Amino acid sequence: MKYDFQSLTYAYGKPALKGRLKAQNSDFRVDEIMPIVASGEGEHLWLLIAKDGANTDWVAQQLAKHAGLKPMAVSYAGMKDRHALTTQWFSLHLPGMDDPDFSDLQTDEFKILQQSRHDRKLKRGALSGNHFQIRVTELKGDIDLLDEKLQTIKHKGVPNYFGEQRFGRGMGNLTQAEKLFNRELKKVKKQQRGLYLSAARSWIFNQIVSTRLQQDNWLTPLPGEVFMLNGKSACFIDETSNEIEQRLLHKEINLTACLWGEGESMATGPVLELEQSVAAEYDVFSKGLESARLKQERRAVRLVAENLSWEIKDDTLQISFDLPAGAFATMLMRELVNIDD
């Protein structure tokens, strides 16, 4: 099957404006928002690292090698784009060991900004979000419309799609997922298997969201909806409250869509029918995810950017905002500008 990311429905129409992103790493800055403060004591050493063009896994490997640890002793909360300037936390498990001397580890690609002990390792997803500062250059088209669209996004949000990077180069993770579920892959490493399962699940979710955009009900509740507090993961059902639409309008809550897996859906009625019909179109994925025993979950349909601000000067857009963990800044940018790679 051929997978086309560009076929996903836009919330506000495909932008006519073109621009260039990541002409240099400093055009894309990401800083982790960490809700945990290291206590200063414990067998885990937490490091805040600034990266410039460095891969997260590669940095973790360098830290492990320098400290004389196995790779599994180094952890981090989330992956960060290589082609960017980022700050992110890593933790090293050092039971009964002194802090390694990192004085000769500083390189052009990364440097240690802070370090502190803590009693727990840094787990995946531990961060509460990320702060983005993005610069798009060489804008071409009707720049006057950009401010109006940004105002709309600030008021309404954007589709909470999983970004194109989730699916690998040329959407290859989806092709590999097909082969995995069809038992065409003989030996698959645990990490690769996780990537393929995640890609399949994310694709079904994206298609559900895209369908709701086509039907113009991604911000309008249908019978059988499951809701989620904005920025949270807990879901709830509310069939009786008269305040639901107002809470949606004020971005207090969001509609949700299924992250496919086994188990009974919280959704009912038209919402359940819509999700099941989309999943049926990709039954290799939906059945494969169930066979893999992934538990069914929910994810917000809408992505709300907090602290959104911008400046448009000449042919350059400078924009900053905060997003919750697991959200993709590129999906906000997709609504604004066609990026010229």
N, C-alpha and C positions, 0 to 999 in steps of 0.2 A: 504494500500500500504506500502511496506517496503522501507525505505530510508537508503541508505548506503553512508555516507560521504566519505568513502575511495575510492569510485568509481570515484570521480572527477578526471579528467585528470591532470597529472603533466605536467609542462612546459618542464622539462629537465629529465624526467624519474624518476620513484620511487627510492629514494635514498637507496643504499645498506648499508649505514652507520647507526649504531644504537647509541643512547646515552640517557642520563637521564637528564630531565629538572625539575627544581624546587625540587631538593633534599632538598633545604631549601629556605625560602622566598627570601633571598638575591640573589638567582640565577636569579631572574626575577625582575628587577628594572624599574619602569615607572615614568617619570616626565612629567607633563603637560607643554605644550608650550602655554602660554596664551598671546594673542596679546593685551589684555587690561590691562592698568595700573590703579589701583584704584586711584581716585582723592583725597581721604582723607576727603571728605565731602559727606553727603547724609544719607538717612535713611536705607541703606543696609550695613551691616557689612560683609566684605569679609575676609575669613580665609584661609590661606594656611596650609594644614594639611598633616603630614607624617603618613602613615598607614603601619602597619606591621601585615599582616594576618587578616585584618579587612574588612568586607563587607561595600561597599559605603552606602547603605541604612541604615545599622545599625549605622554607624557613624552619618549620618544625623538625625536619631532618637535620639541619645544621645545628640547631640547639641540642638535639639528642646526641649527635656526634661529639660536639664540643664538651658536653657534660659527661660523656661516657655512659649514656643511658640507652636502653632499647627504645625504638621509635614509639612504642605504645605507652611509654612513660611521659610523653609530651602530648598535651591536649590543647584544644582551643574551642571557642564558643561558636565560631562561624567562619565560612570561607569568605575570602575577599578577592575582588578582581585583581588580576596581576597588573594590568595596564592602568594603574591608578596610584595615587598617594593615599595610603591608608594607615590608621592606627588601630591595633587590635591586641587583645590579651591572649597570652599563652600561659600554660602552667606546666611545671616539671615536678614529677614525683620524686622527692629526695628524702626518703625515710632514713633517719640517723646520719645524714650527710650534711656537710657544710655547703653554703652557696658556692657554685662554680665561679671561677674568675672569668668574666666575660670581657675583660678590658681589651683583649686582642681580637675580639670577634666582630667589632664594628666594621661594616662594609658600606659601599655606596648603595647597596640594595636594601639594607635594613640596619637599624640601630635600636638599642634598648633605651627607652625613655625613663621607665620606673621599674622597680622591683620590690616585692614585699611577700612575706610568708603568709600562708593561709592554711586552715585546717581541712580544706576540701579541694579536690581537683576542679578544674574548670570544665564544665560539661557542655556538650553541644546544645545550642539554643539558650544558653544561660543569659545572654544579653537581652535587654529589653527593646533595643532597636539600633538604628544607625542614623548618623547625621551626615547629609550629603551636601557638598558644594560642587556644582557642575557648571562648566563653561562650554557653551556651544558657539563656535566661530563660523565665519564665512556664510552667514545667513543670506539666503536668496529667496525672494518672493515677497508677499504682502506682509511686512513686519508689523504693520498697524493692527492686524487681526490677532497678533500674538498676545497682546495684553488682555484682550477680551476673552480669549480662550483660557488664559491663566486664571482670570477672575472666575470663570465658570468652574474650572477644576478645583479652585480653592473652596468654592461653594458646594460642589456636588461630589468631588472625588473622581477616581478613574477605575476601570475594571482591574480587579486584583489578579490578573493573569500571572502564571508562572512565566518567567522570562525565557527568551530563546536559548540562553546558555544552559538551561536545565536539560535541554534535549541533545546537546552535543553538536559537534561540527557536522553540518549537513543533515541535522536531525537523526544522526546515526544511533543515538541511544534508543530511539523508538524502533528502528530496524532491528537492533540487537535484542530488544525486548520481545519482538515478534519471534525471533529465532529461539530465545530462551523459553518462551511459553510453548513453542512448537517442538521443543526438545531437540533442536538442531545444534545447540551448543553443548559440547561434551564436558568441558571443564571451565568453570567460571569462578574467578576469585570473588570473595565475599564483597569487597568494595565495589567491583564492577557490577555484580548482581544487584546491589543496592541502588546503583545509578540507573540501571535498566528498569527496576520496579518503580522507582521514583518518577522516571520519565513517563512511563505508561499511565501512572496514576494522575500525574500532572496534566497529561494530554486530555484525559477524559474530563477533568475539572475545567480546563480551558474551553473545551467544546461546550460544556454546559453553560458556562458564563457567556460565551459567544452567542449561543442560542437565545439566552435571555435578553441579550442586547438586541438581537434581531427582532425579537418579539416586543421590545421596548418595555420590559417589565423588570429590569435589573435593579431598579430602585422602587418598584411598586409591589407590595406584598400580594401574593396569591393565596388562596386557601391551602393549608397544609405547610406553610412556611416554617422554617427553623431560623431563629434569630441568634445573633451573637453581639455582645457588647463590643463597642469599637475598641480595638487594641487588646482585647482579651480573647481567650480561647473557649470559655464555657458557653454552651448553647442553651437556649430555652425556647419553649413553645408558648405562644400567646394568641389565642383565637378570639378573645373577648375584649381586650383593651381597646379603647377608642383613641389612645395616645400613640399607637404604634407608628402611624404615618408621620406624626409630628416628631417623634423620636428619630425616625429615619431622616427626616428633613434636616434636623439639627445635628445629624451625624453622631448621635449617641449610640445607635445600634446599626447593624448591617444585616441584610439577608445573607444566607449561606448557601453553598453548594457542596455536593458530596465529594469527598476524597475516597475513591472506590475501594471496597474491601468486603470481607465477609461480615455478616451480622445484619440485624434488622435496622432499616433506615428510620431516623427520627422524622423524616418528612412523610407527608401523606398527600392524598388527593392529587391535584394537578401538578404540584411540585414533584412528587414522587414519580408520576407518570412521565414528566419531562426528563428527569434524570435517568430513568430506566430506558427510555427510548434512545437517548444519546449513548448510554453505555452499550446498548444492543448494537449500535453501529460499529462499535469497537470491541466486539465480544471476545476477540483473542486477548485483549488487554483485561477486560472486566473479569472474564473467567480465570485468566491466569493470575490475577491479583487475589482472587478468592482462593484459588488453589495454593497460593503462597502463604495463605493464612494471615494476610494483612487485615487489621480491624478497620471497619468503616469509620471515617471521621468526617468533620465538616470544616470548611474554610470560608471566610468572608468573601462575598462576591465583589464588594467594593473596597478600594484602597483609599484611605484618607491620609493626605500628607499634612503633618502638623508643622506649625511655624514656617509656612510656605511664604517665601519672599523672593523678589526678583528685580533685576535691573536690565533694561534693554538699552544698549548704547551702540549707535552705528550699526554694524553687522554682527554684534555679539550679544548673546543672552547669558547673563550670570544668574543662577538660580540656586537657592538653598532650601532644604526641608528635612524633616525627620520622618522616618518610616519605621513601623514595627519590625521586629525580627521576622525573617522569612519572606519579606516583601521585596519587590524588584523595582529599583529606581528607573530602570530602562523602560518599564511599562508606563510610568508617568511621562517620560520623555517621548515615548512613541506617540502619544496623543498630541504632542506639540510640534514635532519636527521630524521630517524624513531625514534620517542620518546618512550622510555620505561618507562611507568608510574609506 
